[in-house]
Each structure stands twice: as C-alpha cells, then as structure tokens.
Amino acid sequence: MSRIFSTKAAAGWEEAYPIGNGRLGAMIFGQTGRERIQLNEDSIWYGAPVDRVNPDALRELSGIRKLILEGRIPEAEKKMGYAMSGIPQSQRPYQTAGDVWIQWEDGISEEACYGRELNLDEGIVFCTCEGEKGAVHREYLASAPDQVIAVHSVSDKQPLSLSLLLSRGKYYDTVKRCKNEAVILMGNCGEGGIRFAIAARITTSGGYVKVEGEHLLVEGAKEITLYLAIETTYYRGEDYAKTAIERVNLAAQKGYERIRREHVVDYRALFGRVKLQLGGSEEKEELLRYTETYFDFGRYLMISGSRPGTLPANLQGIWNDSMEPCWDSKYTININMEMNYWPAEICNLSECHLPLFAHLKRMHARGKEVAEKMYGCRGFVAHHNTDIWADCAPQDICITSTFWVMGAAWLCTHIRTHYEYTGDKKFLREMYPVLKDAAVFFHDYLIWDGKHLVTCPSVSPENTYILPDGVKGHVCAGTAMDSQILKDLLEAYEEASQILGISDADVEKNREIIQKLPGIRIGKHGQIMEWLEDYEEEEPGHRHISQLYALHPSHQITCDGTPKLAEAAERTLERRLHFGGGHTGWSCAWIINLYARLGRGDAAWNNLKKLFEKSTYPNMMDTHPLPWGSVFQIDGNFGATAGIVEMLLQSNRERTILLPALPAEWERGSVSGLVMSGGALVSISWQEGILVSCEVRARNAFNTRFCYGKLAVEIFLEEGETCRLSMENGTFLVQKNR
C-alpha cells in the first residue's frame, strides 16, 4: 500500500494533505478540537478579463530592435520597460476559495493515539484518534463523479457533536441558511469577475442537525457526513449557487458509502495503470520506499489536479491558501506549466493532459490580438505568463523575463507530444489552427541578423549576461532556447501539415525558415552556448538551464545521436551545479531529467535525493525558496516524477532505451504501465542492475528500435499485439503473442 503517514495533525499548511478531483481541492489538517479544511476551486481567480496590450509597443518595436542589434542594450531595456510592458503590468491572481472551520465536541485530543494518512491507492485521507472516551475515525475525499468533497466521521462509543463555519476571511458577501441541514457562502472576485458559492450540508446517523446564524450545528450523532460543493459563474453562469445546493443535496441522497465506492473506482482507473517497485541493500530500503511513494504522489497530484473539463494545473496545481499567492499562482509558461505536464503521457495519464490544450485554444484567440497589436504579426503569441482569461500580453516589468515571446511556442510543442503518444488524428486536426498560428507568428516576427533568422527582442529566461565592457544585459536577439523551441515548433507544424494533407504557402515558407535558424553551438568553457555571443553570466549557477531545452524536454541533443553536444551539455550542467545551481525544487527536477538523458543514473539519483532533502515539505509537496521562507510550487513534484521515469525508460520516434540511467542503488525492481512514444505500453524488470525482461503491448500499430547497452532490436507490432523481450547470454530474445 502506498501512503503518506503522520502521527500528528498538521501544524501548518505545508504539513496538510491535499485531496482533489481536478476542479475542487482541499488541504486536510486533521486536527482534533478545532479543525481547518482549506478549500480551492480552480476557477476562483480575482478580476475580470482586460486588454493589457501597450498601445506604444508596435510604434517603438523597430527602434528597440535597432538598439539591440547595435549593442545599446541598456537603452533598449529602458525603452521596453516603458513601451512594451502590459497596462496594467500584471495579470490576474488565483485565490483560495476559503475555509471550513469545525469545532469538534467529542472531547478527544491529539494526545490520544493519533494517526493521519493520505492513502494514495484510494485517494482518501484517513484520520484516527483513540482515547479513554473511545475512537473517532474520519475520512476525507474529493469525488470526481459527484463533484463534491466529503468528510465522514464515525465514533465507536461517544456521540459526536460539532459546530461548523464557512469563512473566507473578509473576502465574501454572505452566508445563508438552506433549510435545516445546509448553509451556503456567497462571494465574488471583484467587479466584473467570477462569482462563487460554497455549499455545505450535513447528514447524520442519530442526533440532529440545525442552523443557527451562519453555523451548522450537530449534536449527539453516531456518524456525521459533511458534503461540500463549490460552483462558480465561470462554469455554471447564473445557476452557480443553485447548482452548488443541488450537488450537496444529491450527495446526501446518494449516501457516503456509494459516493466513496464510486470515487475509488474512478480514481483507481487512472492511478492503477502504473506501478513502480524498487529494491536494493537493506540500509537503502527506507529511501527506496520513499522514492516509490514520491513517484505515486506525483501521479496522485496529476489525477487530483488536472482532469478533462477542468482548468490546467497552475503553479500550485489547485492547492493555494492565499489571496495574494507568490507569482499569483498563475500559469508561468517559461518552464513551470510545461514541467507540470512532463509526466502526463509517459505515466499513462494522457487525459490529464487535455486541460492544457483546452487552455491553449483560449490563448489562441487572445494571443492573436497581442500578436497583431504589439508586433504587427499574424498568428498568435504569448509571453512568460498567462491566467484564467488566457491573457497573453507581457507580465510584470521584469527585464529578465517579461519580454520573452516563446510561451505559446513551447506550450504548442505539447500538441506534438500528445499526438505522438496517442495517434489521435481528430485531436491533431482540432489543434492544427493553434499550432499553425503559433508557427506563423514567427514567420513574421523573426529578423535576419546577417547570418540567421532570430527572435528580437527576447531574453534567455531569467538570466543575465555581461558584455565585454562590463555592462549587464538581459534582452538580446536569438537566444539558444528560442531557436531550439522554434525548431521543435516549426517541425511539429510541418509534420502535422503532412499528416493532415495540408500544403500551402505557409507550409513551404516554414521549411525554409527551419534551415535558417541558428544551430546549437559550443562555447569557450566547453558548454552549450546560451546566447548568440559567448557571454559570461552574472549568475553561472542560475536556476534556469534554458540552453539545455534541446537535451530535455526536446530530443535535439542525445548521447547516441549527437555525442559531442551531449558532452557539452554535461559540461553545462557541471558548471551550473559548481556555482550553486539546482537550488529550487523545479530546477533540481529539471537537472534530474537532464542527467537521466545523459545516461548518468547516479548523478540523477543524487539530485533526486537532494530534492527530497532540501526541496520537499513533510507532506511531500515541493518547496520553492524565498528570501523570507519558502512556498509550495507543484512543478518540482511533476518534474521529479517524470525524472524517475526518464531513469528507467527513454523513448522518441527513432528508438526506445531501456534502463538508460539506472542508479547503482536501484539494484532490482520493476515498473509496469508506462507509455512509449508511439503509444505502446511497456513493463520492465531488472535484477542486480541488469535487465531481465521487457513486455510490450501495442494499442495501435507500433514499431521502435529497443536499445539496451550495446544491444538493439527492431520491433514491429500490430494493434493489440504483445511481445516479450528477455536477456539470454547477452543477447535479446523476442517472443510475440496476440
């Protein structure tokens, strides 16, 4: 059984356990006496949509480009801060929905025998407290089938009594009685913004329920079940409050046992697809069990925070307790949102990827306006952030990050990934206009610098270079990451056009542009160059490793295909770490993936252990350091989950590598249910660090070249066909079955 366990109630938010159904989320503290349940709903964002495009941007663009190409960087940056920043400079923040406060009157304290666990196999939090007055057992779940959060409490001896209060600090409108068993909190997110309602209803076995003022009261019950529903105008229009009440009433009629049963079936249908088991020396067993649980927890967060029909996972997934969270808990798209979805396809959770594409469609419309108004370009563009309203204008006035134009481009590479893993031609046709417009923007935006077509202005997120005269610069033309992302984007557009049988002038121009992009170059330190010029960096240990996009998540640099570039990539990593890199959770997670791609299993494992030690809260959620403390960011969880898979399996269109970066301490083990490029399912087992077997099931017609060490074998499978690869006398044996 996979679980996270504690013998104490959560002392703070970072120790509480998350539950979620993709749209609704809650943090479970498990206190006795006065209990807090912190609530979220994915569409509760402050403010209304607004057009923030700076009206001076297009007029000043050519002058800014001229300054950059002449090397007058400080002048260009000053002008960009005035003429190209958004008005207002910030997008909208994601906010907490509020809290449920429960005063338990059972007289049982935490000093009694106490246990709290998040059961990852069922997607349920359990709390048990046993004392002289008996035992109380509580369960907490977020049901996707019924769209409610349910809390079920049972006492074996003493009757249960409580008072319940819904609250959102000062930021709500009213709480109303709904008959004698329910209350509803009503609130809004500012003028013209989203309105929302939180409904709470209680059912009991024995005792009675009543409402006094804004409190729900229970006295003398054997069992108590609390149902919570949150609805907003974003999803329900003017029926949001009515829908919230209907949700809890229907749940009460259905009953907790049935809701629980259907929740477990629904959740396990996703969670049960993949299983990881690691084995090693006795002194490493505890750490290996922790690794398995961490991997399961990453998949749990994906299932709980991103489901078809919901908004995509933001910087905190759906779990945020603040009205003003760090970075607004938005969608940061210069790596963080992309990293959120690195595990989706490989961990057999393809449907959890879909909210990203739904949001890309919303961005498409807004981003076309930004492309035309800011740059005079066709197509669509987004910078380094977006929000619930799919805002694509620049965010903040931060020269190191604000004026980066690759946000939509990077997100659109996920279209290719999803198609590569699913073969879903209907999906590709549906997303083709988005993919095309992301590419066509750069057809118009790129400029000729005398040697190449380059982006200008742009930045290498979020780094600073030093000019030969000592002046520090940020904006530039043609960063390595830009060109690498563009290569993937433009190739994806061309490939999609071929698959769908589309040929036009834009497709022809696209082929020419790909040939004129700057290539990947090696600098004076033996590193992959980050800028067109081999500048020194102000922070050689910077958290972003943008120039290694080509290594991961892309496959432009590989050990077997581009060995010299792979060697330079490793040198780049060594320099970053030597100067203090990998000091944030998501950056450490990226490094795990990068080392895995380089076949450096022990280095990947050491960085994973570093992430466990320095970037993980007691509840296994990822930490991001701040000058005054730390904050939860979910990207580190998702990135590290993907990194664990990359150590065991790497797959692209050309080949599939088995156990490419197996750490020495993972002496034996197995993993089942992973997905390869091409969509086939794969299970792998090993003993004493050596591959024992690999079993493959093709969901569609499938072929790949399996590689293990110096061995390779080509496999062709028809839909539904299976095969087993095993090792005998240092060679592959292949057995096919229908």
JOMOTA-V971378 format. One record per run of one state. SS is the DSSP state (H for helix, E for strand, - for the rest). FROM is the first residue (numbers start at 1). LEN is the number of residues. If there is no record, write none. Layout:
SS_FROM_LEN ; SS_FROM_LEN
This chain:
-_1_2 ; E_3_4 ; -_7_6 ; H_13_3 ; -_16_1 ; E_17_4 ; -_21_3 ; E_24_5 ; -_29_5 ; E_34_8 ; -_42_3 ; E_45_1 ; -_46_11 ; H_57_13 ; -_70_3 ; H_73_11 ; -_84_10 ; E_94_1 ; -_95_3 ; E_98_7 ; -_105_8 ; E_113_7 ; -_120_4 ; E_124_8 ; -_132_2 ; E_134_10 ; -_144_4 ; E_148_8 ; -_156_4 ; E_160_8 ; -_168_6 ; E_174_5 ; -_179_3 ; E_182_7 ; -_189_6 ; E_195_11 ; -_206_2 ; E_208_5 ; -_213_2 ; E_215_7 ; -_222_1 ; E_223_10 ; H_233_22 ; -_255_1 ; H_256_16 ; -_272_3 ; E_275_5 ; -_280_2 ; H_282_24 ; -_306_8 ; E_314_1 ; -_315_2 ; E_317_1 ; -_318_8 ; H_326_4 ; -_330_1 ; E_331_2 ; -_333_3 ; H_336_5 ; -_341_1 ; H_342_5 ; -_347_3 ; H_350_26 ; -_376_9 ; E_385_2 ; -_387_20 ; H_407_16 ; -_423_2 ; H_425_21 ; -_446_1 ; E_447_2 ; -_449_4 ; E_453_2 ; -_455_1 ; E_456_3 ; -_459_6 ; E_465_2 ; -_467_5 ; E_472_2 ; -_474_2 ; E_476_2 ; -_478_2 ; H_480_20 ; -_500_5 ; H_505_11 ; -_516_1 ; E_517_1 ; -_518_4 ; E_522_1 ; -_523_5 ; E_528_1 ; -_529_7 ; E_536_2 ; -_538_8 ; H_546_3 ; -_549_14 ; H_563_16 ; -_579_6 ; H_585_13 ; -_598_3 ; H_601_14 ; -_615_1 ; E_616_1 ; -_617_5 ; E_622_5 ; -_627_2 ; E_629_4 ; -_633_2 ; H_635_14 ; E_649_3 ; -_652_4 ; E_656_3 ; -_659_9 ; E_668_8 ; -_676_5 ; E_681_7 ; -_688_2 ; E_690_8 ; -_698_4 ; E_702_7 ; -_709_2 ; E_711_7 ; -_718_4 ; E_722_7 ; -_729_2 ; E_731_7 ; -_738_1
